[in-house]
């Protein structure tokens, strides 16, 4: 593996932010800086990394609230799927009011459609469109690491009762585009602990038809 990965849980929603750095250079990307922007920026500076991209898995404010700080401090190209560009620009006030340090993000600069390969030095990051949690949800695959945002969690999936959510589409996205990846793929979600495709294929109740109607809606 050539990717170097660091993570932290930030903000009142305990959202996972990830930094992926290349092995052959100090270029890096950050995925979903949702809160604690100064802490994230200072950690990237202390590591001596050069930020190339700010990658957004989806447009909910708990995943975008620190982008403005990161962009101001470190630069980097802001990338998000076209289906969530409006959501990034117009965040849900109900989520924003629960976040103590949310700052309106700058405009998305690189509009994604799914299928792109983002190259950062020796890293190749594949964009996988996984709509359902939001219309523009994506997952990012880097080597055997899969960053799923709020689409797939350990033992759960992302909620789909918020505006733009679609449960049937989310399950289809997971089954057709994520569970078809190699079983050893490590899943790094937007909240909670990491897991693997093997674990979720075998034991996630939302994907093995062990969830009743009363159990519906478990994720963030």
N, C-alpha and C positions, 0 to 999 in steps of 0.2 A: 504494500500500500504506500502510495506517495503522498496522500493527503494528511495534513496535520489538522486535527479538529479540537476546538475548545468550546465549552458551552457554559451557560449560566441561566438560572431561573430568575426572572426579573418581574417587578411590578406586582400589583395587587391581584393579578390573575395568574401569578406563577407561570408566566410564559417563558418558553425556552428560546433563547437566542443562541445562534451558532456562528462561530468563525472558522472558516476552512482556509488553510494556508497551503500553498504549494511547497513541495519538498526542495525544488531546485532554485527557488527564489523566495523573496519575502512578500510576494504578491498574495493577496487574500481577498475573500468575499465575506460578507456578513449576511446571515439569513434572519429575517424577522426581528430587528431591534425594536422591541415593543415598549421598553421603559428603561430607566437608568442609563440614559444616553451618555452622560459624562463618564460613568464607570466603564462602559463599553469602549468608548473612544480612548480613554486613558489606558485601558488594557491593551488595545491594539497598538497604540503608540509605544507603550513599554516593551512590547514584543518586537518592535522595529518593523512592523508590517506595513506594506503599502496597499491601501484599500482600493480595489478595482471596481467592485460591484456591491450594491445593496440589493439583495434579492428578497422579494416579498412572496410568500406562499399564498396569501389571500389578503383581502382588504380590510379586515376587522381591525379596529383601532388598537386593541391590545397587542397587535403584531406590527403596528406602524408608528406608534407614538414617539419613538426616539429617533426616527429617520432624520428629522430636521437637524437634530444635534449632531448626529454622525456625519451627515452631509456637510454641515458647516465646519466641523473640526477636521474631517479627513477627506472630503470629496467622495468620489465613487459614483458610478452610474446607477440610478435607481431603476429597477426592472420589476414589472408586474404583468400579469396576463391581462389582455384587453377586456375580459369580462368583469374585472374588478377595478379598472382605472377610475371609474366614477366613484366607487366606494372609497378608494383611497383619498380622493379629492373631497368627498362629502361624507365623513364618518358619522356613524350613528351617535347622536347626542347622548343616548342612554348609556352606551358603553364609555364614551368620553368622560362623562361625569364621575365614573367610578375609578378613573385613572388619575392619579395625583399629579403626574408630570407630563401629560400628553401635550404635544406640540404639533400643529398642523403640518403634515409632510409637504415638501416641495412636489412639483408635478413629476409624474412618472416619465422617465426619459427613454427607456427601452421597453417598448410594448411587445409582449410575448404572445404567441399563439399555440404553443406546444410543439415539441419536436426539435426545437433549437438546441444547439450545443454551444454552451458558453465556455470559452477557453480562457484560462488564467494560468499563464506560464505552462507548466506540465499538467495542469488539471483540465479535465473535460467534464463539464457539468451538463447533464441532459435534462431538459425541461419536459415534464410529463403533465399534460393537462388532466386534472382529476376533478372536474366540476361536481357539485352536489352540496357540499357545506356552504359554498358560495358559487356563483356562476363562473368565477375566474380562478378557483382554487387550482394550484399546481403543486406537484411534488418535484423535488430536485434530486437526481441520482448522480452521485460522484463516486466512481469506483464501486465498492459494495455498500456504500452508505446512501440511505434513502431518507430525505428530509421531507416529511409528509404534512407539515403544518397541522391543521385541525381536521384532516381527512381521515387518518388512521392513527389510533392510539393503541397502547397495550391493553387488550381486552375490551376495546370499545371503538366507536367511530365518532366523528364530529356531529354535533347537533345540526339539524336541518329545519328547525322551526323558526329560524330568523329570516328576515326578508331576503329572497333570492335562493333560499335553501330548497333542496329537492332530494328527498331520501332515496327514492328509486335510482336516481342518477348517481348519487354518491356510492351506493352499493355496486352499481354497474362499473363505475370508475375504479373502485378498489379491486373488484374481481377481474376485470379485463386488463387493467394496466399495472396493478401493483402485485397481486397474488401470482401473476405469471412471471414475476422476476425470480431469480434463483433463490432457493429456500434459505440460504445462508445470508442473504441481504439483511443488513442491520437497519432497523427502522428507528429514526430519530424524530419523534413527534414534536408538535408545538406546545404540548403540556405533558407532564408526567414522564415516567421512565422509558428508556429505550426497550426495544423488543426485536424480533426477527420476523421475516415473512413466514418461516416455518412455524413459529409459535402462533402467529395470528391465523394462519390457514387452518391449524389444527384446533385451536382453543378459543378464538374470539367468538363469543356467543352471537354477535350480530352477523357473522359470516358463516356460522354453522347451523343457523336456524334454531338456536336455542333461546331466542329472545321472544317473550310473549308481548302482546299489545300493551300490557301494563308496565312492562319493563322498557318500553321504547324511550328513545332520547336520553342518552347517557353522557355524551361528550361535551366539550367546550364549544 
